[in-house]
C-alpha cells in the first residue's frame, strides 16, 4: 500500500496538543488476548472499559514482541502495538531519528530515549506501578523497566500471585494521583490476566481461556475507581492495550514467547477522560 498509512492521520489525536495539557495514563493488560477481550465486549461483560471503547469494541493490533520485557521496551520507545492492517501507520509517540516513516505531524516526537524520560523533561511526574516479574525490582532485570520512571512501586500483592492485584494497584494509583496537581504520566502493568489466573474462575484447576476471560471481568471492575479519579483530577488521555497474548492449546501451543496468532494479536484502545465523563476514541482534544 502506498503512502504513510492505511489509517487516516486524522484518526489519531494530535499528541503535540495532548502532551502538556493532559495527564497520560498508560495501562498494559499483561497477556490479554484480543479474541477474548473482544468477545467479552460484544457480550456486554466489560461495563467499565466498554464505556470508553468505540462502538465496534477493541481495535485488533499486532504486538511488537511476544513477551513482556521486549514488548515494553518497544512501547516506551514509542512503538505501541501496530494496527493489524497493511501500511505505515502514524504513531502517537516517537523517539526522533532520521528517516522514520511512521512519525507524522500529529506524532509527539522527542529527543529522549523513552517516553517516560520525555515526559519528565516536560514537567510530568512519571510513575510506574508494576505487576509481573519484569517490574518487581527484585532482580537486576526486574529493575530495568521501572528505572525509566522517576518513581516506581511494586509489592507481592500486586504481582501474579495476588488475587486482588488490580485493586491494590488502583488503590495506590488513586492515592498517588491525589497527592498533587502536577501533570502525571502514570503507567500500570496489570498482572491479573497472566498465569496463574485460575483463581478468578471458581472450581478451575488449570488455567484456560475461560479463566483468562474471568480475570478480565475482574480487572474491568477493578479499574473503575482509577477512571473516576482521573475524571475528577484533570483531563486525561488513556492508552489501554495488551503487550502480548497467550496460547491455551491452540495448534499445540501454550503460553507465549512464540509466534502464534493468539500471542501476536492484542486488543488496543486510546480515549480521553474528563470531568464531564465524556470520551472519544481517536479524536483530537
C-alpha positions in Angstrom: 0.0 0.0 0.0 1.4 3.4 -1.0 1.6 6.4 1.4 2.4 6.8 5.0 -0.6 5.0 6.4 -3.6 2.8 5.9 -5.2 4.6 8.9 -6.0 8.3 8.2 -3.8 10.6 10.1 -6.8 12.5 11.5 -7.9 9.2 13.2 -5.2 9.8 15.8 -5.2 12.7 18.2 -2.6 15.5 17.8 -0.3 14.4 20.6 1.5 17.7 20.5 -1.7 19.2 21.9 -2.2 16.4 24.4 1.3 16.5 26.0 1.4 19.3 28.5 -2.4 19.8 28.7 -3.4 16.3 29.8 -2.4 13.7 32.3 -1.4 10.5 30.5 -2.4 7.1 31.8 -0.9 4.0 30.1 -2.2 0.6 31.2 -0.9 -2.7 29.8 -3.3 -5.6 30.5 -0.5 -8.1 30.5 -1.1 -11.3 28.4 -4.6 -10.3 27.3 -5.7 -11.9 24.0 -7.6 -9.9 21.5 -10.3 -12.5 20.8 -11.1 -12.9 24.5 -11.2 -9.1 25.1 -13.5 -8.6 22.0 -15.8 -11.5 22.9 -16.4 -10.0 26.4 -17.0 -6.5 24.9 -19.6 -7.9 22.5 -21.3 -9.8 25.3 -21.6 -6.6 27.3 -19.3 -8.0 30.1 -16.9 -5.1 30.2 -19.1 -2.4 31.7 -16.2 -0.1 32.8 -13.9 -0.3 29.8 -16.9 -0.6 27.5 -17.9 2.9 28.3 -14.7 4.2 26.7 -14.3 1.8 23.7 -15.8 2.7 20.3 -19.0 1.0 19.2 -17.0 -1.7 17.4 -15.0 -2.6 20.5 -11.3 -3.2 20.8 -9.0 -2.5 17.9 -7.1 -5.5 16.9 -3.4 -4.8 16.7 -0.1 -6.6 16.4 2.3 -6.6 19.4 5.9 -5.7 18.6 7.0 -8.7 20.7 5.8 -12.0 22.1 6.7 -11.4 25.8 6.6 -8.6 28.4 10.1 -7.3 28.5 10.7 -6.9 24.8 7.2 -5.5 24.2 7.5 -2.8 26.9 11.0 -1.8 25.7 9.3 -1.1 22.4 6.3 0.6 23.9 8.4 3.0 26.0 10.4 3.9 22.8 7.1 4.8 21.1 6.4 1.6 19.3 2.9 0.8 20.6 1.0 -2.2 19.0 0.6 -1.7 15.3 -2.8 -1.7 13.6 -3.4 -5.1 12.0 -3.7 -3.6 8.5 -1.2 -3.1 5.8 0.5 0.2 5.6 2.8 2.5 7.6 0.7 3.7 10.5 1.4 7.1 12.2 2.4 6.7 15.8 1.3 8.6 18.9 4.8 8.9 20.2 8.2 8.6 18.5 11.8 9.0 19.7 13.2 11.2 17.0 15.5 9.6 14.4 16.2 10.3 10.8 14.1 8.5 8.2 11.2 7.5 10.4 8.2 6.6 8.1 5.7 6.5 11.0 6.3 9.9 12.5 3.6 12.3 11.4 2.8 16.0 12.2 0.4 14.6 14.9 3.0 12.4 16.5 4.7 13.7 19.6 8.4 13.3 18.7 11.0 13.6 21.4 14.8 13.5 21.6 15.0 11.4 24.7 15.3 7.7 24.6 12.0 6.8 26.2 8.5 8.3 26.7 8.9 8.4 30.5 12.2 10.4 30.1 10.5 12.7 27.6 7.5 13.3 29.9 9.8 14.1 32.8 11.7 16.7 30.9 8.4 18.4 30.1 7.4 18.7 33.7 5.5 15.4 34.2 5.7 13.3 37.3 6.4 9.8 36.0 5.1 6.8 37.9 5.4 3.1 37.3 3.1 0.7 39.2 4.4 -2.8 38.4 2.7 -6.1 38.1 4.5 -9.1 36.5 8.1 -10.1 37.4 9.8 -7.7 34.9 8.6 -4.9 37.1 9.1 -6.3 40.6 12.6 -4.8 41.2 13.7 -8.0 43.0 16.4 -8.7 40.4 18.7 -6.6 38.2 16.4 -7.4 35.2 13.3 -6.6 37.2 14.7 -3.1 37.8 15.4 -2.1 34.2 11.9 -1.0 33.2 11.0 0.6 36.5 14.2 2.6 36.3 12.8 4.5 33.3 10.5 6.3 35.7 11.1 8.9 38.4 9.3 6.7 40.9 8.3 3.0 40.8 6.2 0.8 43.0 5.7 -2.9 43.5 4.8 -5.3 46.2 3.9 -9.0 46.1 0.2 -8.3 46.4 0.4 -6.5 43.0 2.1 -9.5 41.3 0.8 -12.5 39.5 0.1 -14.4 42.8 -2.1 -11.6 44.2 -5.7 -12.4 43.9 -6.7 -8.8 44.3 -3.7 -7.4 42.5 -5.6 -4.9 40.3 -7.5 -3.5 43.2 -4.1 -3.0 45.0 -2.6 -1.2 42.0 -5.6 1.0 41.5 -5.8 2.0 45.2 -2.1 3.0 45.0 -2.6 4.9 41.8 -5.5 6.9 43.0 -3.6 7.8 46.1 -0.6 9.0 44.1 -2.8 11.0 41.7 -4.4 12.8 44.7 -1.0 13.9 46.2 -0.5 16.9 44.0 -1.7 18.7 40.8 1.4 18.1 38.8 0.8 16.7 35.3 1.4 13.0 35.6 2.4 10.2 33.3 1.1 7.1 35.1 1.9 3.6 33.9 0.3 0.4 35.3 1.2 -3.1 34.3 -1.8 -5.2 35.2 -0.8 -8.7 36.3 -4.1 -10.4 36.9 -4.5 -11.9 33.4 -1.1 -13.6 33.5 -0.9 -17.1 34.7 -1.9 -18.3 37.2 -5.4 -16.9 36.5 -7.5 -19.9 37.5 -8.3 -18.3 40.9 -10.7 -16.0 39.1 -12.9 -18.9 37.9 -14.4 -20.9 40.8 -13.6 -24.6 40.6 -10.9 -24.1 37.9 -7.8 -26.2 38.4 -5.8 -25.4 35.3 -5.6 -22.0 33.6 -7.6 -21.9 30.4 -9.3 -19.5 28.1 -12.3 -19.3 30.4 -10.2 -18.4 33.5 -8.4 -15.8 31.2 -11.8 -14.2 30.5 -12.8 -14.4 34.2 -9.6 -12.5 35.1 -10.6 -9.7 32.5 -14.0 -9.4 34.1 -12.3 -8.9 37.5 -9.8 -6.3 36.0 -12.7 -4.4 34.3 -14.5 -3.8 37.6 -11.3 -3.0 39.5 -10.4 -0.2 37.1 -13.5 1.8 37.8 -12.0 3.9 40.7 -9.0 4.8 38.6 -11.0 6.2 35.8 -13.2 8.1 38.3 -10.1 9.6 39.9 -8.8 10.6 36.5 -12.1 12.3 35.6 -12.1 14.2 38.9 -8.5 15.3 38.7 -7.6 16.5 35.3 -8.2 16.0 31.5 -6.7 12.6 30.9 -5.5 10.7 27.8 -5.6 7.0 28.4 -4.0 4.2 26.4 -5.1 0.6 27.3 -3.7 -2.4 25.5 -2.1 -5.7 25.9 1.6 -6.4 25.5 1.1 -9.9 24.0 -1.5 -12.7 24.2 -1.3 -16.3 25.4 -2.0 -19.6 23.8 -4.2 -22.2 25.6 -3.5 -25.2 23.5 -4.2 -23.8 20.0 -2.1 -25.7 17.5 -0.4 -27.4 20.4 1.0 -24.1 21.9 0.7 -23.0 25.5 1.9 -19.7 26.9 3.7 -17.0 25.0 7.1 -16.2 23.6 6.0 -18.0 20.5 5.0 -16.5 17.1 1.3 -17.6 17.1 -1.8 -15.6 16.3 -3.1 -15.9 19.9 0.1 -14.2 21.0 0.6 -11.6 18.3 -3.0 -10.3 18.2 -3.7 -7.9 21.0 -6.5 -5.5 22.0 -5.8 -1.8 21.9 -7.7 1.4 22.7 -7.0 5.1 23.4 -9.5 7.6 24.7 -10.0 10.8 26.6 -11.4 11.1 30.1 -12.5 14.4 31.5 -14.7 15.8 34.3 -17.9 15.5 32.3 -17.1 11.8 31.7 -17.2 12.4 28.0 -14.8 10.3 26.0 -13.8 9.7 22.4 -11.7 7.2 20.6 -9.0 8.7 18.3 -10.3 12.3 18.3 -8.2 15.4 18.9 -8.8 17.2 22.2 
